[in-house]
């Protein structure tokens, strides 16, 4: 799981939260106003846990939006292990980084030249 952004603001959204399933490579993404723990928790509950079930492991970078007591409690409640990719060794979270690059390329080619209509 990872955030893309900040991007040019569109409908008050400046970030995209991206989650990638490592087995199927399925990508779930959501435009959001800010990269914070509340956004991550809502996204996981609404877009991941209720639709696909709970994953065994969640891999993220060490950003405060992923490494905090709120998310830790939610993940513990659902029985999800949280692995944090080490700084300067992003291969652990590589699938998300690859998906982020693809998402950026798609947005560059499909949104208006003003870049304000992407969500």
PyMOL commands that place a pseudoatom at each C-alpha (Angstrom):
pseudoatom trace, name=CA, resn=UNK, resi=1, chain=A, elem=C, hetatm=0, pos=[0.000, 0.000, 0.000]
pseudoatom trace, name=CA, resn=UNK, resi=2, chain=A, elem=C, hetatm=0, pos=[1.304, 3.453, -0.835]
pseudoatom trace, name=CA, resn=UNK, resi=3, chain=A, elem=C, hetatm=0, pos=[0.298, 7.048, -1.522]
pseudoatom trace, name=CA, resn=UNK, resi=4, chain=A, elem=C, hetatm=0, pos=[0.910, 8.817, -4.837]
pseudoatom trace, name=CA, resn=UNK, resi=5, chain=A, elem=C, hetatm=0, pos=[1.192, 12.588, -4.639]
pseudoatom trace, name=CA, resn=UNK, resi=6, chain=A, elem=C, hetatm=0, pos=[0.863, 15.358, -4.058]
pseudoatom trace, name=CA, resn=UNK, resi=7, chain=A, elem=C, hetatm=0, pos=[-0.699, 15.832, -7.477]
pseudoatom trace, name=CA, resn=UNK, resi=8, chain=A, elem=C, hetatm=0, pos=[-2.336, 18.970, -8.890]
pseudoatom trace, name=CA, resn=UNK, resi=9, chain=A, elem=C, hetatm=0, pos=[-5.524, 19.448, -6.877]
pseudoatom trace, name=CA, resn=UNK, resi=10, chain=A, elem=C, hetatm=0, pos=[-8.749, 18.171, -8.430]
pseudoatom trace, name=CA, resn=UNK, resi=11, chain=A, elem=C, hetatm=0, pos=[-12.050, 18.257, -6.557]
pseudoatom trace, name=CA, resn=UNK, resi=12, chain=A, elem=C, hetatm=0, pos=[-9.942, 18.925, -3.429]
pseudoatom trace, name=CA, resn=UNK, resi=13, chain=A, elem=C, hetatm=0, pos=[-8.013, 15.678, -3.940]
pseudoatom trace, name=CA, resn=UNK, resi=14, chain=A, elem=C, hetatm=0, pos=[-4.223, 15.778, -4.122]
pseudoatom trace, name=CA, resn=UNK, resi=15, chain=A, elem=C, hetatm=0, pos=[-3.277, 12.159, -3.413]
pseudoatom trace, name=CA, resn=UNK, resi=16, chain=A, elem=C, hetatm=0, pos=[-4.128, 8.656, -4.565]
pseudoatom trace, name=CA, resn=UNK, resi=17, chain=A, elem=C, hetatm=0, pos=[-3.994, 5.750, -2.125]
pseudoatom trace, name=CA, resn=UNK, resi=18, chain=A, elem=C, hetatm=0, pos=[-2.947, 2.588, -3.981]
pseudoatom trace, name=CA, resn=UNK, resi=19, chain=A, elem=C, hetatm=0, pos=[-3.113, -1.017, -2.768]
pseudoatom trace, name=CA, resn=UNK, resi=20, chain=A, elem=C, hetatm=0, pos=[-1.804, -3.940, -4.825]
pseudoatom trace, name=CA, resn=UNK, resi=21, chain=A, elem=C, hetatm=0, pos=[-2.493, -7.640, -4.291]
pseudoatom trace, name=CA, resn=UNK, resi=22, chain=A, elem=C, hetatm=0, pos=[0.864, -9.387, -4.649]
pseudoatom trace, name=CA, resn=UNK, resi=23, chain=A, elem=C, hetatm=0, pos=[-0.617, -12.627, -6.011]
pseudoatom trace, name=CA, resn=UNK, resi=24, chain=A, elem=C, hetatm=0, pos=[-3.109, -11.375, -8.601]
pseudoatom trace, name=CA, resn=UNK, resi=25, chain=A, elem=C, hetatm=0, pos=[-1.496, -7.924, -9.127]
pseudoatom trace, name=CA, resn=UNK, resi=26, chain=A, elem=C, hetatm=0, pos=[-5.008, -6.431, -8.777]
pseudoatom trace, name=CA, resn=UNK, resi=27, chain=A, elem=C, hetatm=0, pos=[-4.854, -2.698, -8.012]
pseudoatom trace, name=CA, resn=UNK, resi=28, chain=A, elem=C, hetatm=0, pos=[-7.330, -0.759, -5.889]
pseudoatom trace, name=CA, resn=UNK, resi=29, chain=A, elem=C, hetatm=0, pos=[-6.926, 3.017, -5.838]
pseudoatom trace, name=CA, resn=UNK, resi=30, chain=A, elem=C, hetatm=0, pos=[-8.790, 5.946, -4.314]
pseudoatom trace, name=CA, resn=UNK, resi=31, chain=A, elem=C, hetatm=0, pos=[-8.370, 9.706, -4.732]
pseudoatom trace, name=CA, resn=UNK, resi=32, chain=A, elem=C, hetatm=0, pos=[-8.048, 11.466, -1.393]
pseudoatom trace, name=CA, resn=UNK, resi=33, chain=A, elem=C, hetatm=0, pos=[-7.459, 14.907, 0.046]
pseudoatom trace, name=CA, resn=UNK, resi=34, chain=A, elem=C, hetatm=0, pos=[-4.622, 14.027, 2.391]
pseudoatom trace, name=CA, resn=UNK, resi=35, chain=A, elem=C, hetatm=0, pos=[-2.354, 11.124, 3.294]
pseudoatom trace, name=CA, resn=UNK, resi=36, chain=A, elem=C, hetatm=0, pos=[-3.363, 10.298, 6.863]
pseudoatom trace, name=CA, resn=UNK, resi=37, chain=A, elem=C, hetatm=0, pos=[-4.168, 7.303, 9.059]
pseudoatom trace, name=CA, resn=UNK, resi=38, chain=A, elem=C, hetatm=0, pos=[-7.926, 7.907, 8.975]
pseudoatom trace, name=CA, resn=UNK, resi=39, chain=A, elem=C, hetatm=0, pos=[-7.919, 7.766, 5.166]
pseudoatom trace, name=CA, resn=UNK, resi=40, chain=A, elem=C, hetatm=0, pos=[-5.896, 4.535, 5.175]
pseudoatom trace, name=CA, resn=UNK, resi=41, chain=A, elem=C, hetatm=0, pos=[-8.217, 2.867, 7.699]
pseudoatom trace, name=CA, resn=UNK, resi=42, chain=A, elem=C, hetatm=0, pos=[-11.386, 3.878, 5.835]
pseudoatom trace, name=CA, resn=UNK, resi=43, chain=A, elem=C, hetatm=0, pos=[-9.883, 2.684, 2.545]
pseudoatom trace, name=CA, resn=UNK, resi=44, chain=A, elem=C, hetatm=0, pos=[-8.860, -0.682, 3.967]
pseudoatom trace, name=CA, resn=UNK, resi=45, chain=A, elem=C, hetatm=0, pos=[-12.239, -1.316, 5.594]
pseudoatom trace, name=CA, resn=UNK, resi=46, chain=A, elem=C, hetatm=0, pos=[-14.370, -0.140, 2.649]
pseudoatom trace, name=CA, resn=UNK, resi=47, chain=A, elem=C, hetatm=0, pos=[-12.290, -1.141, -0.375]
pseudoatom trace, name=CA, resn=UNK, resi=48, chain=A, elem=C, hetatm=0, pos=[-10.248, -4.117, 0.802]
pseudoatom trace, name=CA, resn=UNK, resi=49, chain=A, elem=C, hetatm=0, pos=[-11.556, -5.976, 3.868]
pseudoatom trace, name=CA, resn=UNK, resi=50, chain=A, elem=C, hetatm=0, pos=[-15.254, -5.925, 2.953]
pseudoatom trace, name=CA, resn=UNK, resi=51, chain=A, elem=C, hetatm=0, pos=[-14.706, -6.744, -0.723]
pseudoatom trace, name=CA, resn=UNK, resi=52, chain=A, elem=C, hetatm=0, pos=[-11.787, -9.162, -0.708]
pseudoatom trace, name=CA, resn=UNK, resi=53, chain=A, elem=C, hetatm=0, pos=[-11.392, -10.276, 2.906]
pseudoatom trace, name=CA, resn=UNK, resi=54, chain=A, elem=C, hetatm=0, pos=[-8.510, -9.470, 5.181]
pseudoatom trace, name=CA, resn=UNK, resi=55, chain=A, elem=C, hetatm=0, pos=[-5.005, -9.984, 3.860]
pseudoatom trace, name=CA, resn=UNK, resi=56, chain=A, elem=C, hetatm=0, pos=[-2.462, -11.888, 5.910]
pseudoatom trace, name=CA, resn=UNK, resi=57, chain=A, elem=C, hetatm=0, pos=[0.126, -9.128, 5.481]
pseudoatom trace, name=CA, resn=UNK, resi=58, chain=A, elem=C, hetatm=0, pos=[0.070, -5.402, 4.695]
pseudoatom trace, name=CA, resn=UNK, resi=59, chain=A, elem=C, hetatm=0, pos=[3.322, -3.973, 3.307]
pseudoatom trace, name=CA, resn=UNK, resi=60, chain=A, elem=C, hetatm=0, pos=[3.931, -0.225, 3.384]
pseudoatom trace, name=CA, resn=UNK, resi=61, chain=A, elem=C, hetatm=0, pos=[6.686, 2.320, 3.700]
pseudoatom trace, name=CA, resn=UNK, resi=62, chain=A, elem=C, hetatm=0, pos=[7.425, 3.824, 7.098]
pseudoatom trace, name=CA, resn=UNK, resi=63, chain=A, elem=C, hetatm=0, pos=[5.297, 6.941, 6.640]
pseudoatom trace, name=CA, resn=UNK, resi=64, chain=A, elem=C, hetatm=0, pos=[3.349, 8.174, 9.662]
pseudoatom trace, name=CA, resn=UNK, resi=65, chain=A, elem=C, hetatm=0, pos=[0.095, 7.532, 7.782]
pseudoatom trace, name=CA, resn=UNK, resi=66, chain=A, elem=C, hetatm=0, pos=[0.941, 3.796, 7.873]
pseudoatom trace, name=CA, resn=UNK, resi=67, chain=A, elem=C, hetatm=0, pos=[2.953, 3.529, 11.105]
pseudoatom trace, name=CA, resn=UNK, resi=68, chain=A, elem=C, hetatm=0, pos=[0.682, 4.750, 13.887]
pseudoatom trace, name=CA, resn=UNK, resi=69, chain=A, elem=C, hetatm=0, pos=[-1.333, 3.378, 16.795]
pseudoatom trace, name=CA, resn=UNK, resi=70, chain=A, elem=C, hetatm=0, pos=[-4.710, 3.791, 15.057]
pseudoatom trace, name=CA, resn=UNK, resi=71, chain=A, elem=C, hetatm=0, pos=[-3.784, 1.585, 12.106]
pseudoatom trace, name=CA, resn=UNK, resi=72, chain=A, elem=C, hetatm=0, pos=[-1.887, -0.821, 14.352]
pseudoatom trace, name=CA, resn=UNK, resi=73, chain=A, elem=C, hetatm=0, pos=[-5.045, -1.418, 16.421]
pseudoatom trace, name=CA, resn=UNK, resi=74, chain=A, elem=C, hetatm=0, pos=[-7.189, -1.962, 13.313]
pseudoatom trace, name=CA, resn=UNK, resi=75, chain=A, elem=C, hetatm=0, pos=[-4.702, -4.400, 11.791]
pseudoatom trace, name=CA, resn=UNK, resi=76, chain=A, elem=C, hetatm=0, pos=[-4.409, -6.297, 15.094]
pseudoatom trace, name=CA, resn=UNK, resi=77, chain=A, elem=C, hetatm=0, pos=[-8.217, -6.490, 15.320]
pseudoatom trace, name=CA, resn=UNK, resi=78, chain=A, elem=C, hetatm=0, pos=[-8.408, -8.040, 11.848]
pseudoatom trace, name=CA, resn=UNK, resi=79, chain=A, elem=C, hetatm=0, pos=[-5.351, -10.258, 12.363]
pseudoatom trace, name=CA, resn=UNK, resi=80, chain=A, elem=C, hetatm=0, pos=[-3.241, -8.577, 9.677]
pseudoatom trace, name=CA, resn=UNK, resi=81, chain=A, elem=C, hetatm=0, pos=[0.561, -8.458, 10.050]
pseudoatom trace, name=CA, resn=UNK, resi=82, chain=A, elem=C, hetatm=0, pos=[2.143, -5.136, 9.095]
pseudoatom trace, name=CA, resn=UNK, resi=83, chain=A, elem=C, hetatm=0, pos=[5.528, -5.236, 7.377]
pseudoatom trace, name=CA, resn=UNK, resi=84, chain=A, elem=C, hetatm=0, pos=[7.376, -1.978, 6.827]
pseudoatom trace, name=CA, resn=UNK, resi=85, chain=A, elem=C, hetatm=0, pos=[9.723, -1.611, 3.862]
pseudoatom trace, name=CA, resn=UNK, resi=86, chain=A, elem=C, hetatm=0, pos=[13.075, -0.351, 5.028]
pseudoatom trace, name=CA, resn=UNK, resi=87, chain=A, elem=C, hetatm=0, pos=[14.223, 3.075, 3.823]
pseudoatom trace, name=CA, resn=UNK, resi=88, chain=A, elem=C, hetatm=0, pos=[16.524, 2.989, 0.794]
pseudoatom trace, name=CA, resn=UNK, resi=89, chain=A, elem=C, hetatm=0, pos=[15.401, -0.600, 0.106]
pseudoatom trace, name=CA, resn=UNK, resi=90, chain=A, elem=C, hetatm=0, pos=[11.973, -0.141, -1.498]
pseudoatom trace, name=CA, resn=UNK, resi=91, chain=A, elem=C, hetatm=0, pos=[12.000, -3.560, -3.200]
pseudoatom trace, name=CA, resn=UNK, resi=92, chain=A, elem=C, hetatm=0, pos=[9.922, -4.905, -0.320]
pseudoatom trace, name=CA, resn=UNK, resi=93, chain=A, elem=C, hetatm=0, pos=[7.136, -2.543, -1.409]
pseudoatom trace, name=CA, resn=UNK, resi=94, chain=A, elem=C, hetatm=0, pos=[8.119, -2.807, -5.069]
pseudoatom trace, name=CA, resn=UNK, resi=95, chain=A, elem=C, hetatm=0, pos=[4.768, -3.923, -6.476]
pseudoatom trace, name=CA, resn=UNK, resi=96, chain=A, elem=C, hetatm=0, pos=[3.103, -0.773, -5.143]
pseudoatom trace, name=CA, resn=UNK, resi=97, chain=A, elem=C, hetatm=0, pos=[5.882, 1.411, -6.569]
pseudoatom trace, name=CA, resn=UNK, resi=98, chain=A, elem=C, hetatm=0, pos=[5.511, -0.203, -10.020]
pseudoatom trace, name=CA, resn=UNK, resi=99, chain=A, elem=C, hetatm=0, pos=[1.740, 0.309, -9.914]
pseudoatom trace, name=CA, resn=UNK, resi=100, chain=A, elem=C, hetatm=0, pos=[2.222, 3.925, -8.849]
pseudoatom trace, name=CA, resn=UNK, resi=101, chain=A, elem=C, hetatm=0, pos=[4.410, 4.604, -11.900]
pseudoatom trace, name=CA, resn=UNK, resi=102, chain=A, elem=C, hetatm=0, pos=[1.850, 2.988, -14.209]
pseudoatom trace, name=CA, resn=UNK, resi=103, chain=A, elem=C, hetatm=0, pos=[-0.959, 4.986, -12.608]
pseudoatom trace, name=CA, resn=UNK, resi=104, chain=A, elem=C, hetatm=0, pos=[0.954, 8.243, -13.079]
pseudoatom trace, name=CA, resn=UNK, resi=105, chain=A, elem=C, hetatm=0, pos=[1.574, 7.399, -16.760]
pseudoatom trace, name=CA, resn=UNK, resi=106, chain=A, elem=C, hetatm=0, pos=[-2.113, 6.655, -17.322]
pseudoatom trace, name=CA, resn=UNK, resi=107, chain=A, elem=C, hetatm=0, pos=[-3.144, 9.916, -15.657]
pseudoatom trace, name=CA, resn=UNK, resi=108, chain=A, elem=C, hetatm=0, pos=[-0.639, 11.895, -17.738]
pseudoatom trace, name=CA, resn=UNK, resi=109, chain=A, elem=C, hetatm=0, pos=[-2.152, 10.496, -20.933]
pseudoatom trace, name=CA, resn=UNK, resi=110, chain=A, elem=C, hetatm=0, pos=[-5.837, 10.641, -20.062]
pseudoatom trace, name=CA, resn=UNK, resi=111, chain=A, elem=C, hetatm=0, pos=[-6.525, 13.790, -18.066]
pseudoatom trace, name=CA, resn=UNK, resi=112, chain=A, elem=C, hetatm=0, pos=[-6.932, 17.260, -19.530]
pseudoatom trace, name=CA, resn=UNK, resi=113, chain=A, elem=C, hetatm=0, pos=[-3.879, 19.418, -20.017]
pseudoatom trace, name=CA, resn=UNK, resi=114, chain=A, elem=C, hetatm=0, pos=[-4.817, 21.387, -16.884]
pseudoatom trace, name=CA, resn=UNK, resi=115, chain=A, elem=C, hetatm=0, pos=[-4.337, 18.130, -14.898]
pseudoatom trace, name=CA, resn=UNK, resi=116, chain=A, elem=C, hetatm=0, pos=[-7.270, 19.128, -12.706]
pseudoatom trace, name=CA, resn=UNK, resi=117, chain=A, elem=C, hetatm=0, pos=[-9.776, 16.439, -13.705]
pseudoatom trace, name=CA, resn=UNK, resi=118, chain=A, elem=C, hetatm=0, pos=[-8.050, 13.225, -12.642]
pseudoatom trace, name=CA, resn=UNK, resi=119, chain=A, elem=C, hetatm=0, pos=[-10.218, 11.651, -9.878]
for i in range(1, 119): cmd.bond("trace and resi %d" % i, "trace and resi %d" % (i + 1))
show_as sticks, trace
zoom trace
